[in-house]
Amino acid sequence: MVNLPKAVGMWAKSGAPRRAMGRKPSDGARAQVWPEWHGRINATRCRIALIDDHVVVRDGISALLALEPDLEIVGSAGDIASGVALVRETRPNLLICDLNLPGISGGQAVQILRQAVADAVILVLTAHDSLEYVRAAFIGGAIAYVCKDAPRSELLRAVRRAAGGRRTVSGQVWDAVLADWLQHFKPPEHLDNADLDDDERRVLRHIALGVPTWRIAAELGRGVKSLEKYRIGLMRRLGLRSAAAATRFAIEHRLVSSSELDTILEVREP
């Protein structure tokens, strides 16, 4: 179990001095701030609400985030009922929530918050790093998952990515997720390259990368309706019933590269 006061203290001690408001950040700093922050006094800050049943954690996180010029704490709560009321009242850009709150556990907190406020953007900040909790959080609707013993820089990175709509997990949790995937990964069945011609491989690649149909048609020199019929026939032949299945097929058969896969998943910074 993580020592929560100690973890919060480590975050605070590792914090850099607060930048003067209105000072133009360096190019490196600009890439890290919340997308709607422009380094000006009147710029829009990321409005954040906290839900955690430990006062020391709420106070510590609030103090930590208050040091950042592009972040703003709009309120905090210690249980799910007051948390729902807080989110409905303040409409924050991001909600940082613990998993274990009084009366509930696991991913129930995330599910309740998403049911009460459908557009809530939730970052889970918890002491638990087991895969069961990770799965429950993301299935419930969280966009990010960070452990309370993560470094200050990792928490801030996750906060800004989540506020910008990008999924992320902390390094320790990501290592566990990756290890689990590798343990259960089954090599794809053999696929003779002769089974797919150049156009078929290009179409599958584009589907996996999210390229719209009209653009694929233009690249292959086909009409949109013709390309759509071609795509349906190709997927039917390969037993692929959805774009997600086509994406998995392209990944398993290495029709997309690892760097392209990183871009799709957006788990790590480019």
N, C-alpha and C positions, 0 to 999 in steps of 0.2 A: 504493500500500500504506500502510495506517495505521501511524503510529509508536505501537506499543503502550505502551511505558513513558510516552510523553508523554500519550497518551489517558488512561491510568490516573491520572497525576499531575494532569491537569485535573479529573478527577472528584473526587479527594481535596481539591484546593484549593477547589473550589466547594461543598463540603459545609457544611451548617449545623451549629452546635454541637449536640451530642447533648442531647436532652431528658432531664430527670431522670426516672428510672423511677418509675412510679406517679402522675405528674402528669397531671391530666385534660387531654386535648388540646382545642383549640378545635374548633368545629363543622367548620371547613374541614379541619383536620388529621384529624379523625375519619373524614371521607369518603375520605381517601387511604390509610389504613392497611389492612393485611391484614384481610379480613372477620372473622376469629376473634380479632382483637386488641381488647381492651376498655380499654386504657390502665391496666392494673393489673399489679403485679409478678408475679402468678401466672398471668397470661393466657397463652394458647397463642400461641407465636411461630411464624412461618412458617419451617420447617426447610428449609434450602437446601444442596444439594451442588453442587460445581463440577468440571467436567472441561475442562481446557485444558493443552496441552503446554508452555506458557510459565510458568515459576515466577513471574516478575514480575507476570504478569497475574492468576494465581491469588491471589497475596498482595495485590495491589492491590484486586481485587474483594472479597476477604474483609475487608480493612480498611475498605473503603467501606461494605459492607452491615452490618458490625458496629456502625457508628455509629447504625443505625436500631433503635429499641427493639422493633419488631414483627418483626424478621428475625433469624435465627440460622443461622450456618454450621455444618454438622454434619460436613464433611469435603471433601477435594478429591483429584483424581487427574489424572495426566498422560497417560494413554492409555486406550483403549477397554476393555481387559480389566480393569484396575484400577477403571475407572469403573463397569462392570457390577457388580463385586464390592462397590464402595462403595454403590451404590444398593440392592442387595439387602440389605446389612447395615443401613444407616441408615434406609431407607424415607422419604426426604425428601418434603416437600410439593411441592418444586419442584427441578428439575435444570437448572442453567445449563451449556450445553455448546457448545464450539467445533465448527465443521464439519470443519476440517482437523486430524485427529489422526494420529499416526504409523501408517502402513500403510493408511490409508483416506482418502477425500476426499468432498467434496460431502455429499449426504444420507445416505451409508452409516452414519455414526455415529448419526444419529437412528433409522434403521431397526433397527440392531443393538440399541440401547438399548430400543426399543419391543418388539422380539421377545423380549428377555431379561426385561424387566419391563413387562408389558402396560399397567399403570396409571400408568406414569411420566409426569409432567407436565413437558414439556421446553421451555425457552426457549433458542433459539439466539442466542449472542453471538459475532459473527464480524467479521472485517475485510472480508468480501465483501458487496457490495451489488448484485450482478447478479441479474437476474430468474431466471436458471437456478438459482442457489443458493437463492433464495427458494422457488421451486417445489419443488425437491428437498427442502427442509426441511419444508415443510407436507405434501407428499405422504408423507414418511417418518413424520409423526405429531407434529411440533412444534406448540405452541400459540402461540408468539410468536417474533418475529425482530427482533433489535436489532443495529445495527452498533457496533463498538467505539469509533467516534469520536462516538457520540451523547452529548448532555449528561447529566450525572449525574441530573438530575431526570427525564429521559426514561427512563433505565434503571430507576430506582426505580419509576416509574409502570408500566412494562412488567412488572417483577417482581411487583408487587402485583396487577395485572390477571391475569397468567398464573396466579399462585397461587390466585386466586379463580375460575379456570376460564374466563376471558374472553380471546378471541383478540386479539392486538395486533401491530402492526409499528411500527418506529421511523419517525419523520417522513421521513427521507431515503428509506427503502425504500418507504414508502407512496406517496411522490410518483412513484417509478419504476413501481410497480404500477398506480397510477391512470393514468399516461401510457400505459402499455402497453394497458390496457383501452380507453382512449379511441381509441387508434390502430386497434384491431381492432373497435371497436364498430360494429355495423351497425344503422341505424335500423329499427324494426319495420315490418312490412308494414302498409299502411293498414287500420285497423279502423273500420268505421262503427259509431258508438255505437248505431245501431238494431239491430245484431246482438246486443247484450246488453241485457236488461232490467235493472231495478233489482235484483231478487233475484239474478240471475246475477252482476252486478258485486259485490254484497255478499258472496256466497259465495266468489268468487275472492279478494276482499280478505281475508276471514277465513282462507282457506287459506294465503295468503301470509304472514299475520301469526301463523300457528301457533295459531289459535283451535280448540279441540276441537270435534268434530262435534256433541256434545250441546248445546254453547252456541250454535252457529250455528242449530241446530234450534229452540231456545227463542226466539231473537231473531226468527226468521222465522215462528214459530207453527206449526211442523211437528213431526211425530214424528221420532225419531232414525232409524228405518228408512226412513221416507219421504224424509228429507233425504239420507241416504246414497245412496239410489237416484237422487235428483235430482242429487247431486254427480257420481256416476259417469256419468250421461247427459250432463251438461254438459261434463265433461272429455273424454269420448269424442267429442262433437261438435266440440270445439276441437282434438282431436288431442293432448291432454295425458295422458301415461301415468303421471305421478307427482306427488306434492305439490311436489317440487322444480321440475318443469316448469310447474306452475300458478303457483308463485312467480315464476319467470322471466317468464311471460306477464303477470302482474299488474304487475311492475316495468316491462317493456318498453312496456306499454300504459297506464302511469301510473294504475293503479288503486290504487297505494299511493304516498304522498308521500315526498319525500326524507328528511324527519325520521323517518318510520316506517321507511324503509330503513336509516337510521343505527342505529336501535334494533335491527333484525334483525341487522345485520352486527357491531355492537359493536366497530368498529375504532377509533373515536374516543371520547373521553369525551363524555357527553351535554352 
